[in-house]
Amino acid sequence: MSDGYPTAAQKEALRLICDHGHLNTERLGDQLVASRRSSTNPGYARSITRMAGTLAWRLEAQGFIAEAEGAWATTATGRALISCSSEPQ
């Protein structure tokens, strides 16, 4: 997090949450792994999945997502940041 501005990885996570509606942290991790090139590193998927929790925590702290019914949903501020027209489901 840089002076309150989201990083590229945070914007990617925000876009995934917006595009898929509600995503819990585990499903966010799965989506992050699926959106990247595969790797021969055996710890690659596990590392990306673990990163999902940190990304979600930071996005929530910045007010771009909020927890709703056990999953993450974008806020109006988050949707405006990435120009996502989807409404939370």
C-alpha positions, -999 to +999 in steps of 0.1 A: +000+000+000+015+033-010+001+064+006-034+051+003-031+043-034-038+007-044-011-013-060-015-032-093-021-064-074-048-048-052-065-034-083-064-069-098-080-084-067-106-056-067-114-063-103-119-100-096-142-093-067-162-069-087-164-092-117-174-123-097-197-106-071-190-119-036-158-138-032-144-152+001-107-151+006-102-187-005-121-182-038-102-149-043-070-168-041-082-194-065-092-166-090-058-149-086-040-182-094-062-188-124-056-154-138-018-158-139+006-179-160+013-212-145+047-219-128+068-249-122+076-236-087+058-260-064+050-232-039+037-208-065-001-214-061+002-216-023+020-182-022-006-165-045-034-179-025-018-167+008-014-132-008-052-130-013-057-125+025-033-096+026-048-080-005-083-083+009-072-068+043-056-038+026-085-032+003-109-033+032-087-009+052-088+015+023-126+012+020-126-004-014-143-037-003-164-047+027-173-081+041-209-091+033-223-125+043-189-141+048-174-129+015-159-097+001-179-073-020-168-041-036-179-008-022-191+021-044-156+037-039-139+005-050-161+001-081-155+038-090-117+033-087-116+005-113-146+018-133-166-014-126-203-010-132-213-043-115-235-038-084-228-061-055-250-092-056 
